[in-house]
Amino acid sequence: MHNIIVALLLLLTLAQAFAFESNYQGLLDEIVATEVPSAENEARLTALFEHQDQGIRVSAKIRIAELYWKTGRFEQAEAVLQDVSRGFDNYPPKYQVESLLTQASFESRRNNHREVEKYARRAAAIAKASHQPLLANTYYVLGNSLMAQRKILAAKQHFELALAQYKQMKDDTGLLLTLNSLGVVHKDNGDLANGIKYLLQAREAVERGGSKGYRATVYYNLGDVFRDSHEPEKAASYYQQALEIDLELGDLGNVAYDYTGLAHAYSALEQHTKALQNNQKAIQQLVKIKAPQELSRAYLQQSRIYRDLADQTEQLKSLQLAERTAAQSQSKYQIMSVDIEKAKYSLEQQDHQQALKQLLSALAIADELSLEPVQLEVNKLLADAYQPLNDYKKANQHLSTSFALQQKLDNEDLREKSERYKGDLNLLEEQLKVSQLEQKEAEQAQAIEMQEAVKQRLVIMMLASTIVFIVLVIFLIQRRKLAVLKADLFEQALQQKQQLFADVSHELRTPLTALKLQIQALQHDLVSNVEDSYDKLAGKVNEINRLIADIYQLAQADTNAIELNLTEVALSPLFERWQADWQSTVENSGFAWGCQLALANTRKSMDTERIKQVIDNLLSNATVYTDKPGKIVLTAAIENQQLVVSVEDTAPTVSEDKLGKIFARLYRVESSRSRQTGGSGLGLAICESLIKAHGGKISAKQSELGGLKVSFSL
């Protein structure tokens, strides 16, 4: 019963293998891959309902019906199947077989095994006549339906036919499922040795490779083997493994069977509370899927659990429910099973006549179905029923019959084979445990590595986040500081601009006023020496021209527009020639002259006119701002491959706090070096711009001579 449910998966796998048009292969692969119920899988399948190929449409509908059934949406599943059935006559043989086998699969879930047999036989007839590749599937499904009806010999025959077909087709999945079913049919017929042999082969096959659904089926049947061989702990382990897989796959029908198996195993372990809990879970699922035969089996098991709990009231209620659902299933085997349990209850109640009636009914069915293990049990119970009625003859007859059956079933050779196969199964179990343990250790090691990697990534992410946060905070702080600084600089620039305009206006106003006075004096004949007045006018005009030239030069510096005429010159002869002019100028101004040149044979690339302009300005400042008598000294030397030129003078000097300001435009030291001495206050600013244009540096400090020392390097 558990096996037939996976038949549909096998069917769709074969549909993939024999797709008649290669360009549809990818779509069929998608359909077969949708084993786990999910909204995504349903959407993918629904999208194929309108496909132009009929086979794709049918396969998609079959699969989505399966997903609906697994998730308990039975009405939706049936509606889809009805839609599939409506086009049956127009389908090619391949899809007719698939449609019939799908109907058989759904009927098997309801335990309507007669209907399953009917659909499977129709499918087999079509496959045999028109589509051989699916014939093995029809034999497999038919064998399962016959096994469920306890038609053991016929079931074996069809499984063997399916096995031969699958071997010929080299279909590993079909072989796996058929070996599993052969193991079950032999086990259920009392041939535990062959049952274990086939299940052992199925177990080995599923471990080599098989879907989760197939693995769950094999685990469930191995649980049955250990249950029947009185090893309930191992049985519970296999049932639990099957349950975990079926829960993951969302297969409600198989989940119910798993709970039933667990209930039986816990009952054998005398853990009656657990047994009852699992059995009730099974009943809840079986009620949903409307499976009367399996539901009757669950109620029978529940009656046994209540018997072990000494609750006769609930035991009887469960027996009555089992009887009612067995009648609904129309399964002779299940009706027989209920009669046997009712007979046991009657014997417990000392109602021997009622027990005889129930046992004789059960024996008739067991004889009809050739179920020797059941015949053995019923004959023993009949002997127990006749003995209290003093009918020792019949009691003895049934004891003799049971003894003969026991000897037949207790064949020593079969016992040896059974023990040997159980030993093989246990060995495989231990090997698999070791393999699973190694795999688990490897997975744990991998998980630890992944956790460490995740931890490292988290630490890195946290550090990165912290760094980003700190950088962001610093950026925002710096941005704010920069904004404040920009505002301050803007304010300072504005003030400097206003001061510049004021100073330039003042500087221009002075010579312009003098010009105006001279012109007025000439107009009114107030001057005695006209030529002298013209000389004064020319001097003031020249002064204004110089001021304008200085301002223009600084404007060029601000826009990096100063053009240099760079030429490589020998420094020593150049400075020797220049110093003669400078000496004359300084001495004529009333100052002592000093010059120290250490230029050797050095050559330098520079704009000689601009450099001379700088030194002229520095010497001019010195003659203007130095007190008489005083001394002015020029020094030029090569230091670290750089030309270093200094001009220093005697008192007065400039205070330390004002040294950094003297290169500012229109700045004057308001002490002895004042505006009264003349000049525009732009000379040092021009010097600085010209030196920087050469890539050099200029600075000022207090001189050891008592005045100011200004130096620049190129």
C-alpha positions in Angstrom: 0.0 0.0 0.0 2.8 2.4 0.9 4.6 1.3 -2.3 2.0 2.1 -4.9 1.9 5.8 -3.9 5.3 6.3 -5.4 4.3 4.7 -8.7 3.4 8.0 -10.2 6.9 9.4 -9.6 8.3 6.4 -11.5 5.7 7.0 -14.3 6.8 10.6 -14.8 10.5 9.6 -14.7 9.8 7.2 -17.6 7.9 10.0 -19.4 11.1 12.0 -19.2 13.2 9.1 -20.6 10.8 8.4 -23.6 9.8 12.0 -24.5 9.1 11.7 -28.3 10.3 15.2 -29.2 13.7 16.3 -27.9 12.8 20.0 -27.8 10.3 19.2 -25.0 12.9 17.4 -22.9 13.7 20.5 -20.8 10.0 21.0 -19.9 9.5 17.4 -19.0 12.6 17.6 -16.8 11.0 20.5 -15.0 7.8 18.6 -14.4 9.6 15.5 -13.0 11.8 17.7 -10.8 8.8 19.2 -8.9 8.7 16.6 -6.2 8.3 18.9 -3.2 5.0 20.8 -2.9 5.5 24.5 -3.1 3.7 27.6 -4.5 6.7 28.0 -6.9 6.4 24.5 -8.3 2.6 24.8 -8.7 3.0 28.1 -10.6 5.6 26.5 -13.0 3.2 23.6 -13.6 0.1 25.8 -14.1 2.0 27.8 -16.7 2.3 24.6 -18.8 -1.5 23.9 -18.9 -1.7 26.0 -22.1 1.3 24.5 -23.8 0.9 23.7 -27.4 2.1 20.1 -26.9 -0.6 17.8 -25.5 1.9 15.6 -23.7 3.3 18.5 -21.8 -0.2 19.6 -20.8 -1.2 16.2 -19.5 2.1 15.6 -17.7 1.8 19.0 -15.9 -1.8 18.3 -14.9 -0.9 14.9 -13.5 1.9 16.3 -11.5 -0.1 19.2 -10.1 -2.9 16.8 -9.1 -0.2 14.8 -7.2 0.9 18.0 -5.4 -2.7 18.9 -4.5 -3.3 15.4 -3.1 -0.1 15.5 -1.0 -1.1 18.8 0.6 -4.6 17.7 1.4 -6.5 19.6 -1.4 -8.3 16.5 -2.5 -11.2 18.2 -4.3 -8.8 20.2 -6.4 -6.8 17.1 -7.2 -10.0 15.2 -8.3 -11.1 18.2 -10.4 -7.8 18.2 -12.3 -8.0 14.4 -12.8 -11.5 14.7 -14.2 -10.2 17.3 -16.6 -7.4 14.9 -17.7 -10.0 12.1 -18.1 -12.2 14.1 -20.4 -9.7 14.1 -23.2 -8.8 10.4 -22.7 -10.1 9.1 -26.1 -8.0 11.7 -28.0 -4.7 10.9 -26.2 -2.0 8.8 -27.9 -1.5 5.4 -26.2 1.4 6.8 -24.1 -0.8 9.4 -22.4 -3.8 7.0 -22.1 -1.6 4.7 -20.0 -0.2 7.6 -17.9 -3.8 8.9 -17.2 -5.0 5.4 -16.2 -2.0 4.8 -13.9 -2.6 8.2 -12.3 -6.2 7.3 -11.6 -4.9 4.0 -10.1 -2.5 5.9 -7.9 -5.3 8.1 -6.4 -7.6 5.1 -5.9 -4.8 3.3 -4.0 -4.6 6.2 -1.6 -8.2 5.6 -0.8 -7.5 1.8 -0.4 -9.9 1.2 -3.3 -7.7 -1.6 -4.5 -10.3 -3.2 -6.7 -10.5 0.1 -8.7 -6.7 0.2 -8.8 -6.7 -3.3 -10.3 -9.3 -2.3 -12.9 -7.4 0.8 -14.0 -4.0 -1.0 -14.0 -5.4 -3.9 -16.1 -6.8 -1.4 -18.7 -3.4 0.4 -18.7 -1.6 -2.9 -19.1 -3.7 -3.9 -22.1 -3.0 -0.6 -23.9 0.7 -0.6 -23.1 1.0 -4.2 -24.3 -0.7 -3.4 -27.5 0.7 0.0 -28.3 3.3 1.4 -25.9 5.7 -1.2 -24.5 8.0 1.2 -22.5 5.2 1.7 -19.9 4.3 -2.0 -19.6 6.6 -2.5 -16.6 4.9 0.3 -14.8 1.5 -1.2 -15.3 2.8 -4.6 -14.0 4.2 -2.9 -11.0 1.0 -1.0 -10.1 -1.1 -4.1 -10.8 1.1 -6.2 -8.5 0.7 -3.7 -5.7 -3.1 -3.7 -6.0 -3.2 -7.5 -5.9 -0.8 -7.5 -2.9 -3.1 -5.1 -1.1 -6.0 -7.5 -1.8 -3.8 -10.4 -0.5 -3.8 -12.1 -3.8 -0.2 -13.1 -3.1 0.6 -15.5 -6.0 -0.8 -13.2 -8.6 1.0 -10.2 -7.0 4.3 -12.1 -7.2 3.8 -13.0 -10.8 3.2 -9.4 -11.8 6.2 -8.1 -9.8 8.4 -10.7 -11.5 7.1 -9.5 -14.9 7.8 -5.9 -13.9 11.3 -6.9 -12.7 12.2 -8.5 -16.0 11.0 -5.5 -17.9 12.9 -3.1 -15.8 16.1 -5.1 -16.1 15.7 -5.2 -19.9 15.2 -1.4 -19.9 18.1 -0.9 -17.4 15.7 1.2 -15.3 17.4 1.4 -11.8 14.4 3.2 -10.2 11.9 0.6 -11.4 14.2 -2.2 -10.2 14.5 -0.5 -6.8 10.7 -0.2 -6.3 10.0 -3.7 -7.6 12.6 -5.3 -5.3 11.1 -3.4 -2.5 7.5 -4.7 -3.3 8.8 -8.3 -3.8 10.3 -8.1 -0.3 7.0 -6.9 1.1 4.9 -9.6 -0.6 7.2 -12.4 0.6 7.4 -11.0 4.1 3.6 -10.6 4.4 3.2 -14.2 3.2 5.4 -15.5 6.0 8.5 -16.0 3.8 10.7 -13.7 5.9 13.9 -15.0 4.4 13.1 -14.0 0.8 11.4 -10.9 2.1 14.6 -9.7 3.8 16.6 -10.7 0.7 14.7 -8.5 -1.6 14.4 -5.6 0.8 18.2 -5.9 1.4 18.8 -5.4 -2.3 16.3 -2.5 -2.4 18.1 -0.9 0.6 21.4 -1.2 -1.1 20.0 0.3 -4.3 18.3 3.2 -2.6 21.5 4.1 -0.7 23.4 4.1 -4.0 21.0 6.6 -5.4 17.3 7.2 -5.2 14.9 10.0 -4.6 13.7 10.9 -1.1 10.3 9.4 -1.7 11.8 6.0 -2.7 14.1 6.1 0.3 11.1 6.7 2.6 9.3 3.7 1.1 12.2 1.3 1.6 12.7 2.6 5.2 9.0 2.0 5.9 9.1 -1.6 4.7 12.4 -2.3 6.5 10.5 -1.1 9.6 7.9 -3.7 8.9 10.6 -6.4 8.6 12.1 -5.6 12.0 8.6 -5.3 13.5 7.7 -8.9 12.3 11.0 -10.2 13.4 10.3 -8.8 16.9 12.9 -6.0 16.9 10.7 -3.0 17.7 13.5 -0.6 18.5 15.0 -1.0 15.0 11.5 -0.9 13.5 10.8 2.4 15.3 14.1 3.8 14.0 13.2 3.0 10.3 9.6 4.3 10.7 11.0 7.5 12.2 13.4 8.0 9.2 10.5 7.4 6.8 8.3 9.8 8.7 10.9 12.6 8.6 11.3 12.3 4.8 7.5 12.1 4.1 6.9 15.2 6.4 9.5 17.0 4.4 7.9 16.0 1.1 4.4 16.9 2.5 2.9 13.5 1.6 -0.1 13.1 3.9 -0.9 9.5 2.9 2.6 8.2 3.6 2.8 10.2 6.8 -0.3 8.3 8.0 1.4 4.9 7.3 4.5 6.1 9.1 2.6 7.1 12.2 0.8 3.6 12.1 4.2 1.9 12.0 5.5 3.9 14.9 2.4 3.2 17.0 2.9 -0.6 16.4 6.6 -0.4 17.4 6.0 1.7 20.5 3.2 -0.7 21.5 5.7 -3.6 21.2 8.1 -1.6 23.4 5.2 -1.2 25.9 5.3 2.6 25.5 1.6 2.7 25.3 1.1 6.5 25.6 3.5 7.1 22.7 1.8 4.3 20.7 -1.6 5.9 21.3 -0.4 9.4 20.3 1.1 8.2 17.0 -1.9 6.0 16.2 -4.3 9.0 16.7 -2.1 11.1 14.4 -2.4 8.3 11.8 -6.2 8.2 12.1 -6.4 12.0 11.7 -4.5 11.8 8.4 -6.4 8.7 7.1 -9.8 10.4 7.8 -8.6 13.3 5.6 -7.6 11.1 2.6 -10.7 8.8 2.9 -8.7 5.6 3.1 -11.2 3.1 4.8 -9.0 0.0 4.7 -6.0 1.7 6.3 -8.3 3.5 8.7 -9.8 0.2 9.8 -6.2 -1.1 10.4 -5.5 2.0 12.6 -8.7 1.4 14.6 -7.7 -2.2 15.1 -4.3 -1.1 16.4 -6.0 1.4 18.7 -8.1 -1.4 20.1 -5.0 -3.4 20.9 -3.4 -0.4 22.6 -6.5 0.1 24.8 -6.5 -3.6 25.6 -2.9 -3.2 26.8 -4.1 -0.2 28.9 -7.0 -2.3 30.3 -9.5 0.1 28.9 -12.2 -2.3 27.6 -14.7 0.5 26.9 -12.4 2.3 24.4 -11.2 -1.1 23.1 -14.8 -2.0 22.1 -15.4 1.4 20.6 -12.3 1.1 18.5 -13.3 -2.5 17.4 -16.7 -1.2 16.3 -15.1 1.6 14.3 -12.7 -0.9 12.7 -15.6 -3.1 11.7 -17.5 -0.2 10.1 -14.6 1.1 8.1 -13.6 -2.5 7.0 -17.1 -2.9 5.6 -16.7 0.4 3.7 -13.4 -0.8 2.3 -15.0 -4.1 1.0 -11.5 -5.6 1.7 -11.9 -9.3 2.6 -8.5 -9.2 4.2 -9.4 -6.3 6.4 -12.8 -7.9 7.3 -10.9 -11.0 8.3 -8.5 -9.0 10.5 -11.4 -7.4 12.3 -13.1 -10.7 12.9 -9.9 -12.1 14.5 -9.6 -9.1 16.8 -13.3 -9.3 17.7 -12.9 -13.0 18.4 -10.0 -12.3 20.8 -12.2 -9.7 22.6 -15.0 -12.3 22.8 -12.7 -14.9 24.3 -11.6 -12.3 26.9 -15.2 -11.8 27.7 -15.8 -15.6 27.9 -18.3 -15.4 25.0 -17.0 -18.5 23.3 -20.0 -19.0 20.9 -19.5 -15.5 19.5 -15.8 -16.1 19.2 -16.4 -19.3 17.3 -18.7 -17.5 14.8 -16.1 -14.7 14.2 -13.2 -17.1 13.9 -14.9 -19.4 11.5 -15.7 -16.4 9.3 -12.1 -15.3 9.5 -10.8 -18.8 8.6 -13.0 -19.0 5.5 -11.4 -15.8 4.2 -7.8 -17.0 5.1 -8.4 -20.3 3.3 -9.8 -18.4 0.3 -6.7 -16.1 0.2 -4.3 -18.9 1.0 -2.8 -17.0 4.0 -1.0 -19.7 5.9 0.3 -17.4 8.7 -3.3 -16.2 9.4 -4.6 -19.8 9.1 -2.1 -20.8 11.8 -3.2 -18.0 14.2 -7.0 -18.7 13.6 -6.6 -22.5 14.2 -4.9 -21.8 17.5 -7.7 -19.5 18.5 -10.3 -22.0 17.4 -8.7 -24.6 19.7 -8.9 -22.1 22.5 -12.6 -21.4 21.8 -13.7 -25.1 21.5 -11.9 -26.3 24.7 -14.0 -24.4 27.2 -17.1 -25.7 25.4 -15.8 -29.3 26.0 -15.6 -30.0 22.3 -12.2 -31.6 22.6 -12.4 -33.3 19.3 -12.6 -30.1 17.3 -10.2 -28.4 19.6 -7.7 -31.2 18.9 -8.4 -31.0 15.1 -7.5 -27.3 15.1 -4.5 -27.9 17.2 -3.3 -30.5 14.8 -3.9 -28.3 11.8 -2.0 -25.4 13.6 0.9 -27.8 14.4 1.2 -28.8 10.8 1.1 -25.2 9.6 3.7 -24.3 12.2 6.1 -27.0 11.0 5.6 -25.9 7.4 6.3 -22.3 8.2 9.1 -23.2 10.7 11.2 -24.9 8.0 14.8 -25.0 9.4 16.3 -24.0 6.0 14.0 -20.9 5.9 15.0 -20.0 9.4 18.7 -20.2 8.5 18.2 -18.1 5.4 16.1 -15.6 7.4 18.8 -15.4 10.1 21.5 -15.0 7.4 19.7 -12.3 5.6 19.0 -10.5 8.8 22.7 -10.8 9.6 23.4 -9.2 6.2 20.9 -6.5 6.9 22.3 -5.8 10.3 25.8 -5.7 8.7 24.6 -3.2 6.1 22.9 -1.3 8.9 26.2 -1.0 10.7 28.1 -0.1 7.6 25.5 2.6 6.8 25.7 3.9 10.4 29.5 4.2 10.0 29.0 5.9 6.6 26.3 8.2 8.0 28.5 9.0 11.0 31.5 9.8 8.8 29.2 11.9 6.6 27.7 13.6 9.6 31.2 14.4 10.9 32.2 15.7 7.5 29.0 17.8 7.5 29.7 19.0 11.0 33.3 19.9 10.1 32.0 21.7 7.0 29.3 23.4 9.1 32.0 24.5 11.6 34.1 25.9 8.8 31.0 27.7 7.4 30.2 29.0 10.8 33.8 30.3 11.2 33.6 31.8 7.8 30.3 33.4 8.7 31.8 34.6 11.9 34.8 36.1 10.1 32.5 37.7 7.6 30.4 39.1 10.4 33.5 40.4 12.2 34.8 41.9 8.9 31.4 43.4 8.2 31.2 44.8 11.7 34.7 46.2 11.5 33.9 47.5 8.1 30.6 49.0 9.3 32.4 50.5 12.3 35.1 51.9 10.1 32.5 53.2 7.6 30.5 54.7 10.5 33.7 56.3 12.0 34.7 57.6 8.5 31.2 58.9 8.0 31.2 60.6 11.4 34.7 62.0 10.7 33.6 63.0 7.2 30.5 64.8 8.6 32.6 66.5 11.3 35.2 67.5 8.7 32.5 68.6 6.4 31.1 70.8 9.1 34.5 72.1 10.0 35.2 72.7 6.3 31.9 74.5 6.0 32.8 76.6 9.0 36.3 77.1 7.7 34.9 78.1 4.3 32.6 80.5 6.0 35.5 82.0 8.0 37.7 82.1 4.9 34.9 83.7 2.9 34.5 86.3 5.7 38.2 86.9 5.9 38.4 87.1 2.1 35.6 89.6 2.1 37.3 91.6 4.8 40.6 91.4 2.9 38.9 92.4 -0.3 37.3 95.4 1.4 40.6 96.2 3.0 42.3 95.8 -0.4 39.9 98.2 -2.0 40.3 100.6 0.8 44.1 100.4 0.7 44.2 100.7 -3.1 41.8 103.7 -2.9 44.0 105.3 -0.3 47.2 104.6 -2.3 45.7 106.1 -5.4 44.1 109.0 -3.5 47.5 110.3 -2.2 49.2 110.8 -5.6 46.0 111.9 -7.2 45.5 114.6 -4.5 49.0 115.8 -5.1 48.4 115.9 -8.8 45.2 117.8 -8.3 47.0 120.4 -6.1 49.9 120.8 -8.5 47.5 121.3 -11.5 45.4 123.8 -9.5 48.6 125.7 -8.6 49.6 125.8 -12.2 46.2 127.0 -13.3 46.3 129.9 -10.8 50.0 130.8 -11.4 50.8 130.0 -7.8 54.1 128.2 -8.6 57.4 130.0 -9.0 59.2 127.1 -10.8 56.9 125.6 -13.5 59.5 123.1 -14.6 59.8 121.7 -11.1 56.0 121.4 -10.9 56.0 119.4 -14.1 58.7 117.1 -12.7 56.6 116.6 -9.6 53.5 115.8 -11.8 55.5 113.3 -13.8 56.7 111.6 -10.6 53.2 111.2 -9.3 52.0 109.8 -12.6 54.9 107.3 -12.5 54.0 106.4 -8.9 50.4 105.7 -10.0 51.7 103.6 -12.9 53.9 101.5 -10.6 51.0 100.9 -8.3 48.7 99.8 -11.2 51.5 97.6 -12.5 52.0 95.9 -9.1 48.3 95.2 -8.7 48.2 93.8 -12.3 51.1 91.5 -11.5 49.5 90.2 -8.4 46.3 89.6 -10.3 48.3 87.5 -12.8 49.7 85.5 -9.9 46.2 84.8 -8.5 45.2 83.3 -11.9 48.5 81.5 -12.5 49.0 83.7 -15.5 52.6 84.8 -14.8 54.7 84.0 -17.8 58.4 83.2 -17.1 61.1 83.4 -19.6 63.3 80.6 -18.3 66.9 80.4 -19.5 69.9 78.5 -18.0 72.5 81.0 -16.9 75.8 80.9 -15.1 75.1 82.4 -11.7 78.5 83.7 -10.6 79.1 86.3 -13.4 75.4 87.3 -13.4 75.4 88.2 -9.7 78.9 89.9 -10.0 77.4 92.2 -12.6 74.2 92.8 -10.6 76.0 93.5 -7.3 77.8 96.4 -8.8 74.5 98.2 -9.5 73.1 97.3 -6.1 76.2 98.5 -4.3 75.9 101.9 -5.9 72.2 102.1 -5.1 72.7 101.2 -1.4 75.7 103.4 -0.8 74.0 106.3 -2.5 71.1 105.8 -0.1 73.5 106.3 2.8 74.1 102.7 3.9 77.1 100.5 4.2 77.1 97.6 1.7 78.0 94.0 2.2 78.0 91.2 -0.3 78.9 87.5 0.0 78.8 85.3 -3.1 79.6 81.6 -3.1 78.2 80.4 -6.5 81.3 78.7 -8.0 80.6 77.5 -11.6 76.9 76.8 -11.0 74.3 77.2 -13.7 70.6 77.6 -13.0 67.4 77.8 -15.1 65.4 80.9 -14.2 63.8 84.1 -15.5 66.7 86.5 -14.7 64.6 89.6 -15.1 62.0 88.3 -12.5 64.7 87.2 -10.0 66.4 90.6 -10.4 63.1 92.3 -9.8 62.7 90.3 -6.5 66.2 91.2 -5.3 65.6 94.9 -6.3 62.4 94.9 -4.3 64.1 93.4 -1.2 67.0 95.9 -1.4 64.6 98.8 -2.0 62.6 97.8 1.1 65.9 97.6 3.1 66.9 101.1 2.1 63.5 102.4 2.9 62.9 100.8 6.3 66.4 100.7 7.8 67.5 103.5 10.1 70.6 105.5 9.1 73.4 104.9 9.5 72.9 101.2 8.8 74.2 98.3 6.8 72.6 96.2 4.1 74.1 92.7 3.3 73.3 90.5 0.2 74.3 86.8 0.4 74.0 84.3 -2.5 75.2 80.7 -2.2 74.5 77.1 -3.4 73.2 74.9 -0.6 72.0 71.3 -1.4 72.0 72.1 -5.1 69.6 75.0 -4.5 70.3 78.8 -5.0 69.7 80.5 -1.6 69.6 84.4 -1.7 69.3 86.5 1.5 68.9 90.3 2.1 69.3 91.5 5.7 69.7 94.8 7.3 70.2 96.5 10.6 67.6 97.9 13.0 64.7 98.3 13.2 63.4 94.7 13.1 59.9 93.2 12.9 58.4 91.5 15.9 57.9 87.7 15.8 54.1 87.9 15.8 54.2 90.1 12.6 56.8 88.2 10.6 54.1 85.9 9.1 52.0 88.8 7.8 54.6 90.9 6.0 54.0 89.0 2.7 50.3 89.9 2.8 49.2 92.5 0.2 49.2 96.1 1.4 50.4 95.0 4.8 52.6 97.5 6.7 54.2 97.2 10.1 52.7 100.1 11.9 55.8 100.9 13.9 58.9 102.5 12.6 58.4 100.7 9.2 55.2 102.8 8.5 53.4 104.3 5.6 55.2 107.5 6.1 58.3 105.9 4.5 56.3 105.5 1.3 55.7 102.4 -0.9 52.5 100.6 -1.8 52.8 97.6 0.6 52.7 95.2 -2.4 56.5 94.6 -2.9 56.9 91.6 -0.7 53.6 90.1 -2.0 55.0 90.4 -5.5 58.3 88.9 -4.5 56.5 85.9 -3.0 54.4 85.3 -6.1 57.4 85.4 -8.4 59.4 83.0 -6.2 56.5 80.6 -6.0 56.1 80.8 -9.8 59.7 79.5 -10.0 58.7 76.6 -7.6 60.8 78.1 -4.8 60.2 79.3 -1.2 60.6 82.7 0.5 60.6 83.5 4.2 61.5 86.3 6.7 63.1 86.3 10.1 64.8 88.6 12.5 68.4 89.4 11.4 71.5 88.9 13.6 72.4 92.4 12.4 69.4 93.7 14.3 66.9 94.2 11.5 65.1 91.9 9.1 66.4 89.0 7.0 64.4 87.9 3.9 65.6 84.7 2.1 64.4 82.8 -0.9 65.6 79.5 -2.4 65.3 78.1 -5.9 
